[in-house]
């Protein structure tokens, strides 16, 4: 699989010729709505077996072979060139496909109201082949330990048809917000816990969930050990019922990190108790904050490095956003919130505003700026093929269990193309 970044003067025709790939194949794979009007800086995935690499200044056949983990003699043979040749800058080498590691993938899907929209159902149907778990978000807990179910519509059938496992996501959401008070009740009142666990087991057995996923957020800091004890109790009960248990963790970089989102989440304990965890490694840039990349890889790596210091890599799913934000400037705390948009919408917006897409190498994230009709400046950060490939490379490098997406329903076809090219997705059966 090849990532091509559009340059000034590029057309679908010359890109297709460069990679000897039919134009329609590229258009369909990337779901290009305006193939005749590409955006400078737009990242396009070319669906080929293996990839092409263009020699950069200072590189040799040996250094390129080392980068891709191929003996240089083999790389020379594949490209029908002498192994000792000096390669000119811009020379095109073919890199054969590498072995694809097995990973676990999860995606949350969040219906609004009492029904599942056609958009969400279509997304579940299209992406379930590439998922180990599908997690309807969410079952909320009442103060007596009973559960409120989200609308499921055809999710069970879609999951079964694609050998995808349903994940029962349980949250302390109350009136649309994570409730510290509700969390405290769940973690400290034994009768509520017992009723909750009874209801979870009954729901999982009846509906067909195989993993129970606790996403308890903004818990009182003093309930940290109470949360650990609840998870130990839940794990024992769920294991008796033949169910896996996972948790969602706020993106911490140390055990002593302060803040309402972080303090009650004990990485070491969750790593010990849960079958696996989801690191919520996103929302550095968020709708109510200043313009920033949503999941800058340097910040993400700090979180993963801390997690690896207290839990095994084979228990970690890397959290990944499928969206970006459009901020109106100047940013003022408590002022106008940013608009969420999909990667496809971001590209359309850049084309409409006739601006090029730039790329932050440190954060490994695309962005652009523009002025609206009222003269206000905007800053947009989102995800593209380059940024997602950087995360995939990290998963491979650190041998993580896999990836977890927040959330389905936002168009990002390049992600799914690259996911298939980089990994074999484990199916639990």
Order of alpha helices (4+ residues) and beta strands (2+ residues): beta-alpha-alpha-beta-beta-alpha-alpha-beta-beta-alpha-beta-beta-beta-alpha-beta-beta-beta-alpha-alpha-beta-alpha-beta-alpha-beta-alpha-beta-beta-beta-alpha-beta-beta-beta-alpha-beta-alpha-beta
